[in-house]
Amino acid sequence: LAVTVPRYRLETVMNPHHTNTTLYIATAVVAAAAVVSITTALFPGGFVLLAIAAVLAVMSASRLARSTQPPDTQRRRHLLTSAAVLAATCVVSTTAFWIELADDASWHGGKLVVYNAVFFTTAIGAIVCLVVGLRTPRTPTNATRIASAL
């Protein structure tokens, strides 16, 4: 018991699913902080945060990180769904921006910064998810695997 309990605790902490999820969340939080920092000039180290987010993104996409992940048979579908959701968000936010721009003559810089941040983040995210999703090979379905085994 004294040997196995610490080993199981360590295996739970080092579970690849949790490790990769934590890395993805950390990357997203740091990237969001960088975008907010750069667009609002609240924190002068926005470009440092952006560099840290880039390093975290490279780490999460590295071969070592991918080798510890369990195979994701739904990756292509998830990426293409994410691309569609991000594109829809981009269209809705741009439409809201144009409607509000037509109704309100007094615009201050804060609204414009927020709309631009939402637009560029969703547009770039949609393009990246679409390209990566289309480049991800399709996984065979169970019926295809059974037919090829016969």
ABEGO torsion letter per residue (X at the ends): XAAAAAAAAAAAAABAAAAAAAAAAAAAAAAAAAAAAAAAGABAAAAAAAAAAAAAAAAAABAAAAAABBBBAAAAAAAAAAAAAAAAAAAAAAAAAAAAAAABABBBAAAAAAAAAAAAAAAAAAAAAAAAAAABBBBBBAAAAAAAAX
